[in-house]
């Protein structure tokens, strides 16, 4: 069941993946001291994980390293398959450096030992902030792509010859420009000095 704790003005929506209700409660207790509003749900099996992910709205996942019949890397893969950029943090009692490295390479954002609970909230806030920045970057990149596509469509449909030059070299051109200088496609023109298309008498 979901539960709410008043920790300040920030609402953190956390999915806790842990077979132990007591350990999950210890995690929430540690976070409760941080000063934000927390919404959480605990799941302990794959069915619960899939249902919670389908419900959506999570800022982060805090998981035990090893769970019955699956592991933290399965959570990362499940989120990736669902095309969700949600940070996964592993909270466990003890772990060798090699295992930590394996988890991080698999996509886990951080590994925190349960005897270092003071690290949990700062790590959580950091990863949520980074995920938010990545989301904003994707929005900005998509908006820029749409602007570029619209601009390209306008230029390509123009009757005037339009060439793009950088440092004296062609980098692109529209159809009218290619036809004017008898090039088949923009790739053939790319990297050609613009002076090559100007009569030598006109170079000055």
C-alpha positions as CSV (number, residue, x, y, z in Angstrom):
1,X,0.0,0.0,0.0
2,X,1.1,3.6,-0.7
3,X,2.0,5.8,2.3
4,X,2.7,9.5,2.7
5,X,5.2,11.2,5.0
6,X,5.6,14.9,5.5
7,X,9.3,15.8,5.0
8,X,9.0,19.3,3.7
9,X,7.8,20.7,0.4
10,X,9.3,18.2,-2.1
11,X,7.3,15.1,-3.0
12,X,9.5,12.1,-3.7
13,X,7.6,9.2,-5.4
14,X,9.6,6.1,-4.6
15,X,9.2,2.5,-5.6
16,X,10.7,0.3,-2.9
17,X,11.7,-3.2,-4.1
18,X,12.4,-5.3,-1.0
19,X,11.2,-8.7,0.2
20,X,11.4,-7.5,3.8
21,X,8.7,-5.1,5.1
22,X,11.0,-4.3,8.1
23,X,13.9,-3.3,5.9
24,X,11.7,-1.2,3.7
25,X,10.4,0.6,6.8
26,X,14.0,1.3,7.9
27,X,14.6,2.8,4.5
28,X,11.6,5.0,4.8
29,X,12.5,6.0,8.3
30,X,15.9,7.1,7.1
31,X,14.4,9.2,4.4
32,X,11.8,10.6,6.7
33,X,14.5,12.6,8.5
34,X,15.4,14.4,5.3
35,X,12.6,16.9,5.2
36,X,10.5,16.1,2.1
37,X,7.0,14.7,1.4
38,X,7.4,11.1,0.4
39,X,5.0,8.8,-1.4
40,X,6.1,5.2,-1.5
41,X,5.0,1.7,-2.5
42,X,6.8,-1.5,-1.7
43,X,6.8,-4.5,-4.0
44,X,8.6,-7.8,-3.6
45,X,8.1,-9.8,-6.8
46,X,8.1,-9.4,-10.5
47,X,4.3,-9.2,-10.8
48,X,4.3,-6.3,-8.3
49,X,7.1,-4.6,-10.1
50,X,5.5,-4.7,-13.5
51,X,2.2,-3.5,-12.0
52,X,3.9,-0.6,-10.2
53,X,5.8,0.4,-13.4
54,X,2.7,0.3,-15.5
55,X,1.0,2.5,-12.9
56,X,3.9,5.0,-13.4
57,X,4.7,8.3,-11.8
58,X,7.8,7.2,-9.9
59,X,10.8,9.4,-9.4
60,X,13.2,6.6,-8.4
61,X,13.5,3.0,-7.5
62,X,15.3,1.8,-4.3
63,X,16.0,-1.9,-4.4
64,X,17.7,-4.7,-2.6
65,X,20.5,-6.2,-4.6
66,X,19.1,-9.7,-4.8
67,X,15.4,-10.6,-4.6
68,X,13.5,-13.9,-4.9
69,X,13.7,-15.0,-8.6
70,X,15.2,-11.7,-9.9
71,X,17.8,-9.0,-9.2
72,X,18.3,-5.3,-9.4
73,X,19.6,-5.6,-12.9
74,X,16.3,-7.1,-14.0
75,X,14.6,-3.9,-12.7
76,X,17.0,-1.8,-14.8
77,X,16.3,-3.9,-17.8
78,X,12.5,-3.7,-17.2
79,X,12.6,0.1,-17.0
80,X,14.8,0.3,-20.1
81,X,12.4,-2.0,-22.0
82,X,9.5,0.3,-20.9
83,X,11.5,3.3,-22.1
84,X,11.5,4.9,-18.7
85,X,14.4,6.9,-17.4
86,X,14.0,6.3,-13.7
87,X,17.1,6.0,-11.6
88,X,17.6,2.7,-9.7
89,X,19.6,2.8,-6.4
90,X,20.6,-0.4,-4.7
91,X,20.5,-0.5,-0.9
92,X,22.1,-3.6,0.6
93,X,24.0,-4.8,3.7
94,X,27.3,-5.8,2.2
95,X,28.7,-6.0,-1.3
96,X,32.1,-6.7,-2.9
97,X,33.6,-4.0,-5.1
98,X,33.5,-6.2,-8.1
99,X,29.7,-6.7,-7.6
100,X,29.2,-3.0,-7.2
101,X,31.0,-2.4,-10.4
102,X,28.9,-5.0,-12.2
103,X,25.7,-3.3,-11.0
104,X,26.9,0.1,-12.0
105,X,27.8,-1.1,-15.5
106,X,24.4,-2.6,-15.8
107,X,22.8,0.8,-15.2
108,X,22.3,1.0,-11.4
109,X,22.9,4.7,-10.5
110,X,24.4,4.1,-7.1
111,X,25.0,1.4,-4.5
112,X,24.5,2.2,-0.8
113,X,25.2,0.0,2.2
114,X,22.6,-0.1,4.9
115,X,25.2,0.9,7.5
116,X,25.7,4.1,5.5
117,X,22.1,5.3,5.4
118,X,23.1,9.0,5.6
119,X,24.2,8.7,2.0
120,X,20.8,7.6,0.8
121,X,18.9,10.9,0.6
122,X,21.7,12.9,-1.0
123,X,22.3,10.2,-3.6
124,X,18.6,10.0,-4.2
125,X,18.1,13.7,-4.7
126,X,21.2,13.8,-6.9
127,X,20.0,11.1,-9.2
128,X,16.5,12.5,-9.4
129,X,17.9,15.9,-10.4
130,X,20.2,14.3,-13.0
131,X,17.2,12.3,-14.5
132,X,15.2,15.6,-14.6
133,X,18.0,17.3,-16.5
134,X,18.2,14.3,-19.0
135,X,14.4,14.6,-19.5
136,X,14.7,18.4,-20.1
137,X,17.6,17.7,-22.5
138,X,15.4,15.3,-24.5
139,X,12.6,17.8,-24.7
140,X,15.0,20.5,-25.9
141,X,16.6,18.2,-28.4
142,X,13.3,17.1,-29.8
143,X,12.1,20.8,-30.1
144,X,15.4,21.7,-31.9
145,X,15.0,18.7,-34.2
146,X,11.5,19.8,-35.1
147,X,12.6,23.4,-35.8
148,X,15.5,22.1,-38.0
149,X,13.2,19.8,-39.9
150,X,10.7,22.7,-40.6
151,X,13.6,25.0,-41.6
152,X,15.0,22.3,-43.9
153,X,11.6,21.8,-45.5
154,X,11.3,25.5,-46.2
155,X,14.8,25.7,-47.6
156,X,14.4,22.6,-49.7
157,X,11.2,23.9,-51.3
158,X,12.7,27.3,-52.1
159,X,13.3,28.2,-55.7
160,X,16.4,30.2,-54.7
161,X,19.7,28.4,-54.5
162,X,20.8,28.1,-50.8
163,X,24.1,26.7,-49.7
164,X,25.5,26.3,-46.2
165,X,29.1,27.3,-45.9
166,X,31.4,27.0,-42.8
167,X,35.1,28.0,-42.8
168,X,34.9,28.3,-46.6
169,X,33.7,24.7,-47.1
170,X,30.2,23.5,-48.1
171,X,28.4,21.6,-45.4
172,X,25.0,21.4,-47.1
173,X,22.8,22.8,-49.8
174,X,19.2,22.7,-51.1
175,X,18.1,21.1,-54.4
176,X,18.1,24.4,-56.3
177,X,21.8,25.0,-55.3
178,X,22.8,21.5,-56.3
179,X,21.1,21.8,-59.7
180,X,22.7,25.2,-60.3
181,X,26.2,23.8,-59.9
182,X,25.3,20.4,-61.3
183,X,25.8,18.2,-58.2
184,X,23.7,15.1,-57.8
185,X,23.4,15.2,-54.0
186,X,24.6,17.2,-51.0
187,X,27.1,14.5,-50.0
188,X,29.0,15.1,-53.2
189,X,29.2,18.8,-52.4
190,X,30.1,18.4,-48.7
191,X,33.7,19.6,-48.0
192,X,34.1,21.3,-51.4
193,X,35.6,24.8,-51.0
194,X,33.1,27.5,-52.0
195,X,35.9,29.2,-54.1
196,X,35.9,26.1,-56.4
197,X,32.5,27.2,-57.6
198,X,33.5,30.8,-58.3
199,X,35.3,31.8,-61.5
200,X,39.0,32.6,-60.8
201,X,38.5,36.0,-62.3
202,X,35.9,36.7,-59.6
203,X,38.0,35.4,-56.6
204,X,39.1,38.9,-55.6
